Amino acid sequence: MLITMEIKQNIHITQPAVSKVRFAAGSAFAFLTKLQSAAPLIVFRVAFGVMMFLSLVRFAANGWIDALYIQPKFFFTFYGFEWVKPLGAAGIYSVFAIMMVAALLIATGYLYRLASITFFLLFTYVELIDKTNYLNHYYFISIISFLLCLLPSTGNIFSLKNGIPQVPRWAILALQLQMATVYFFAGIAKINTDWLLHAMPLKVWLPSKNELPVIGNLLNEPALPYIFSWCGMLFDVCIAFFLFKRRTVWYAYAAVIIFHVLTAILFPGIGMFPFIMIVCATVFLPVAFHEKLIQSAVDSRQSSINTNEQPIKTPQLSIFSYQSILIIVLAIHFTVQALLPFRYTLYPGNLFTHEQGYRFSWRVMLMEKAGLVFFHVKTANGKLIEINNHDFLTTQQEKQMSTQPDMKWQFAQHLKTVHNTDEVYAEAYVTINGMGSKLLIDPKVNLAAVEDDLTNKNWILASAQ
């Protein structure tokens, strides 16, 4: 009897807590699924599609398809994606042609779901062919195109005169959160001794740009690298918070433009990344701004949007369970995004040296790293011979491999196969942020006998600076 009463008492006590949890979950779901104008999503989709099309045209026009995906004899695959292989000249050119068409379809909204899925799969496939070509903005494009696969279709841009559709709040919030993730983690990655206290690598990079007109002479000022380092860190850490606030969004977006234009001028080698971020950050701007843009586009075709009528609802979003699944998928996605940048803490030593956990963590332009490596293989008669790396690798591949330990291991495995040997050794040196040259990996370790996995690679001399 006493036990029964105690159980009932406990149930009675916990019911308010359960009710609060249910209320909070219900409120969160109501907030995420509340319908709002799809104008920001439409403008984002159009701008992203056009930007991707132009980027792919630029990529082809510069001859990079041939240089990066056809000419190489060997490709450095990503861990777990060793099965990804290039398709040959005809295949890879076809892939880029299909991506261009998919980008235009994303921009117009025709066959949107098919186009976004096609673009995501093909772009990510190309990205996975060779880690030599890894760039943060390629990773960013893959993620954005993945999110577009999940977001609701808003119809083609030629049907908007019938009214701007409504979408649930999570559809636009997902894009905003992804932008915020990039900026925030790029900012906290800059909170390190080299960047803040020694202004490295900006202390090396900025004076080398002193031939630039107008600002060239300023780049020699000793204090400027420190100012840029601290401002860059503060910008990345804080900008998303100001973009989310209605009162400060326009000031924040102006800062985004200034920051990325300046970055593009000083570091043209980073390609389209600054412009992609400027375009994508428009998703934070007020709905009224996006609706005016859409109206302007409609006006150019001498028609108008009936903004007084109830906007069109996206049909598939009326299914509660469908939305629940999508929200859960997005929650998992952003949890992974929040954890990935911290996986480097699982490995001892200097991250800049061993680079375990460096990729996919939004670490943008954090170091000046150069390397030199000599490979030796043991022949059948027991002699060690030195390998000419350029016989197997392009100039770009050799440059990237010289500083990244995991790529050295992959190349050693390739040499093992090519020379039919059981012993491959590497004498590798690296310099980081202007420090003296140090041994990067243990020259006595037989890389041909080393297995690759996600555990710490103890053959990397992680204490090197």
N, C-alpha and C positions, 0 to 999 in steps of 0.2 A: 504494500500500500504506500509506504513512504517512498519507495523507489519510483512508483508510478507518479506520485505527486511531484517528485524532484524532476522527472523527465518532462512533465507538463510545464513545470516552472521554467526549466531551461528553454523549452520551445517558446514559451511566452516571452522570455527575455530576448531571444534571438530574432523574433519576428520583426521588430522595428528595424533591426540592422539589415535584414533581408529586404525589407520594403524600401529602405534607403538606397540599397544597391540597385534594386530594380528601377527605382525612380531615376537614379543617376544614369543608368544605362538607357532608359527610355528617353531621357532628356537629351543625351548625347546623340542617340539615333535620330531624334526629331530635329536636332540642330543640323546634323549631317545630311538629312534627306529633304530638308526644306527647299522648295523650288525657288529658283531665282533666274534672272535673265541669263541666257547662254551667250550673250554678246562677247564677254572676255574669252570664252572657250573658242568661239568662232574665229575671232581675230587671231588668237594664238595659233589655232590650227592652220589658218591661211598663211600666216607669217612663217610658221615652222615649215610647212610644205614648200613654200617658195624658196626659203633659205636653204633647205636641203637640196632642192633641184639645182640652184645656182652653185652650191658647194660641190655637188657631184660633177657638174659641167666643168667647173674650175679644176677639179681633181683630174678629170680626163684630159683637159686641154694642156695641163702641165706635164703630161706623160707619166703621171704617178701610177696609173694602173699597170702599165708595163714594167716600170722600174721596181715596184714594190711587190707585185703579185705574179709576174711572169718571168722576169729575168733571174730571180734568186734560184739557186740550185737546192737550197736547204731552207726550211722554215722552222722558226722557234715557236712551238705551240704552247698554249697555256696548260697548266696542270689540270688534268681531268678532261681536257679537250684534245688529246693527242689524235683522236679520230678525225678531226677537222682537217681537210686537205684542199689545196687549190684545185680548180677544175680545168686548168689549162687556159690558153689564150682565148679561144672561142667562148668557153664557159664563163670565164671571169668578166669578159666584156659584155656578155649577155646579162650577167648578174647586175652590172652597173646600169645597163640600159633599162632593165626592169625596175630597178630602184628609182631611176629618174621618172619613169611613168607613174610609179606608186607615189612619189613625192608630189607630183602634179595632181593626182587624184585626191590625196590628203588635202591639198590646198583648196580644191574645188568642192570637195565633199561627195563626189560621185564614188560609189562603191567604197565608201569610207572604211568599213570594217575590214574588207578584203585588202584594201590598199595599206592600211596601217599594220595589219598582221604581216603582210608580204614585206613591207619596208623593214619592220623590226627584225624579222628572221634573216633577211638577206644582209642587212647592214651589220647585224651581230655576227653572222657567218664570216663576213669579210674581216671584221675586227678580230676574230678568233684565229685567223689563218696564221698570223705572225705577230708575236708580242713585241717584236722590234718596233712596230708601228703604233704601239699603245700610246694614246694621248688621253688626258682627262676628258676633253670635250667629245672624243669618240664614245667613251663610256657614258657620258652624259646624254648623247644622242640616242644610244641604245636604250637607256632608261626612259627617256621621254617618249620614244616610239613605243615602248612596252606599255607605258601608262595610256597612251592614245588608243591602244588596242582595247583597253578596259573602259574608256570613257564613252559616254553616250553619243550616238550620231546626231548631228543637228541639221541634217539635210544638206543639199548642195547650195552653193552661194547664190544661185540664180532663182531660188525659191523663197528667199528671205522677204520678198515684198509681201508675202502672205502673213508675215509676223515673225518676230524673233522667238524661237523656241525657249522653253524653260528646261533647266537641268537641275538636279539636286546639288546642293552646296558642295558635297564632297568631290564632285567632278572638277570644279575649279580649285578647290582647296588642295587637292592632290598635286596639281601642278605647282601651286604656290609653295607647298611644303617641300617639294623636290628642289626647287630653286633655293629655298632657305637652307636645306641640308647642304647643298654645294657650298654656299657662302660660309655657313657657320663652321663646318669642319675644315674648310680651307683656312679659316681664321685661327682656330685653335691649333692647327698644325704649325702655325707661325709662332706660337708661343714657345720658343726654344732659345737657348743661349746664342747660337750662331746668328739667328735672324734679328733678335732684339738687342743684344748687347754688343755684337760684333758687326752688325749690319751686313752680314754675308748671306747670299752672294751679291747683293746689290752694290757693295763696295767695289766689286770687280766689274760688274756689268755696266753700271751707269757711266763711269769715265770713258768706257770704250765707245760710247755713243756721242762723244763731244763734237762730232762733225755735223750733228743735226742743226738746222737753222733755228734761229731765235733762242732756243733753250739750251743749245750745245754748251755754251760757256758755263751755265749754271751747273751742269752735270759734273763738273770738276770740283765743286764745293765739298769739302770734307764732311760737313754736317748733313748734306742732302741724303746720302744713303740711310742714315739713321732716321731722318724725318720720314722718308718713304717707307722704311721698314715698319715703323710704328703706326703710321697712317694706314698702311696696307693691312696690318693685322686688325686694327680697330674697325676699319671699313668692313672687312669680311665678317668679323664677329657680330657687328651691330646692325649692318644694313638691312637684314631681313626684318628685324623688329620694327624699323621705321617704315619699311615698305608695307607692312601689315596695318599700320595705323593710318586712318583716313586723313588726319590732320597733317601728317608729314610725308605722305606717299609721293607727292610731286617733288618735294625737295630731295627725297631719297632717290627717286628715279633720275633726277638731274645729276646726283652724285654718281649713280651707276654709269650714266653716259660719260661723265668726265673721267671717272676712274678707268673705264674700259677703253676709251679713245686714247687716253694717255698711255695705257699699257700697250695698245696696238702700235702706237708711234715708237715707243721705246724698244719694244720687243716684237718686231714683225714676224719673227720665226714661229710664234705661237699660232699663226694662221687665223682661222675664222672664229676662234673661241671668244674674243671680246665682243664681236658683233652678234654671235649667237646668244650670248648672255644679255646683251642690250635688248634684242628682239624678244627673248623669252620673258624678260622681267616685265614686259608690258601687261602680263597677266595680273599684276598687282594693281594696275590703274583702275580708277572708278568705272563702274558699269556704264555710266552716262557717256564717258569718253569713248568706250567701245561702240556704244549704240550710235554715236555721232559718226564714227568712222564707217560703220556699216551703212548708215543712211547716206553718207557722201558717196559710197560706192554704188548704192542703188540710184541716187540722183544722177550719176553719170550715165545711167541707162534710161533716164527720163521716166522713172517710176518711183514709188514711195512705199515705205513700210507703214502699215497700219498699226501704230503703237498704242492705239486706244483699245484695241481688241485684246482679249485674253490670249497671251502667247501660247503657242502650240506645245503640248506636253510630249515628251519622248515616250512612245508606247511601252517599250519594254521595262521602263522604270516603275510602272505601276505594280509590278510583281514584287511583293515585299521580300520574299526569299531570295530573289535575284539580287536585290540591293544588299541584302545581308551578306551574301557570298562575296560580292565585290568589295564591300567594306572590310570584311575579314582578310581578303587577299591583299588589300592595300595596307591594312594594319601589319600584316606579316612583312610586306615589302619594306615599310618604313622602319620596322624593328631591325631588319637585316641591315638597312642603310645606316642605322644608328650604331650598330655593333661592329660592322666591318672596319671602320677607321681605327678601332681600338685593338684589333687582333694582333698588332705588332707587340703589344705588351706580353704576349705569350712567349716571346723570344728574347733571350738575353742579349746584351751587347748593344752596339751602336746601330740604330736603324738605318742611318745613311750609309753605313758600310755593308751590312748584310742584306738590307732591303727586303727582309721577310715581313710581309704585311704592308709593304709600301704602296703597291698598286691598289686601285679601287678605293682609295681613302681620301681623295680630293687634296692630295699634297701637290700644290701647284707651284712650280718654279722655286723650290726651296733650297736647292744646292747646285753648286758648280762642281761637277764630278768628271774626272778624266782618268783613263786607265790604259794600261799596256799589258799584253799577255802573250806568253810564248808557250805553245803546246809541244809536248814531246811524246812520241809513241814508240813502244818497243817492238822491233821487227822480229821476224822468225829466228834470225841469227843472234838475238839478244842485244842488239845495238839500239840505242835511243836516237831517233832522228827528229829534227825540229820541223814543224809543220808551217807552211806558208798559209796563214789564215785566209788570205785573199783568194787562194785557189778555190775555196769553198763558199766564201761569203761575199756579199756586196759591201761597199764601203760603209753604208749606213748600218748594216747588220754587224760588221766588225766593230764599229764605234760603240754601238749599244752593248754588245757582248763583252767588250773590254771592261765595263764597269759593273755589270750585273752578274752576280755569282750563279744564279740558277741557269742563266743562259750559257755560262761556261760549262756547267755540268752537261747540259743538253748537247753542246758542241762536242764535248769529250765522248759522249755516247755515239755521236755520229762518226767521229774518227775511229772509234772502236769497231764499228761495223764496216766502214770503208777499208780500213787497213787490216781487218781480221786479226785484231790483237786483243790481249787481255789487260794491257797496261797502257794507260794514258795519264800523263802528268801535266800540270800547268804551273808556270811561274808567272804570277799576276801581281801587278802593282797598281795602286790607285792613289789619287790625290783628291781630297774633298775640301771645297771652300778655301783654296789657296794654301792648305797645309802641305807639309812635306810628303813625298811619296812613301807609301808603306806597302808591305806585302798584304794582299787581299785574301788569298787562300793558302793553305798549307801545301807547299810544293812536293812534300813527301807522300801525300795522299794519292793513291791510285784512283782517279775519278771513274775509270772504267768499271771498278768494282763497287762503287757507291750506289745505293738504291735511293730513289727519289720518293719523298713523302712529305707530309705537312709538319713533321717534327723538326726540331732545331737542327740545322746543318752545322755540325761541330767542326767541319773542315774549313769553314769560313773563319778567318781571323778577325772576329767581330770587335776586337779591341783597337783595330787600326783606326786612325783618325784622318 
